[in-house]
């Protein structure tokens, strides 16, 4: 007899001691309406507040709540991976813990999935975020799309429903830098999106500071794209070409005795030309090193301290 739940709900938790109980309550109310077996997997990303104590209390009260604590703060997306690795449902919901992703929307996501989709993403057309967060998200999507030559939609984040085979495929990705939405885009499968309501944050503020957003963008682009290296190669080739043109010009001046300083021509030509060659060589070498680096990431992206 298969005792696995129909739906697993994964939520990374950070600085959520005042809202994690409300999150669980709203999820339970939604799942009761759906009349499906479920489990709630909460992952504490080593939050500095009392989130873990609240999570343990919820697990003690409800046998459907599984609480996981990481050994240190690994970040939101490694925490999501830890949660995914500890689910057993046929369908997996991923949602943030701040209740901006509303549990009531799970019903719409599941119903849409039953139409034959393996991935149903929640599209936040009207985002209830601060101006800075919406602006930074839009800038990130533009920059990422440029460097990876893919389309990244800033109206879609983690919230969505995913079939078990999708999650299993995501867990097989060995990249050390984890970014869940991009993994979803990478694995493929039949997907769609639906419009959902996006609520205002009732408690606290986003844990993503400007420096963290920049770091996330940089690490993600480096992990998923070698276009920056290719740009350096192109830059080096342009410098080499310009140096060649300038060299011809200085040689022309030298032949017509228009340069008074001896050795100036050879010095300028060699510096410009060799600089371009060096930049090009470093860029090409960097591409190969980047490929080797991608294949050598064997460190664990999360370490679990305790499961309740």
Beta strands, then each sheet from edge to edge (+ up, - down):
strand 1: 7-13
strand 2: 38-44
strand 3: 65-70
strand 4: 91-94
strand 5: 119-123
strand 6: 156-163
strand 7: 191-195
strand 8: 304-307
sheet 1: 7+ 5+ 6- 4+ 1+ 2+ 3+ 8-
end
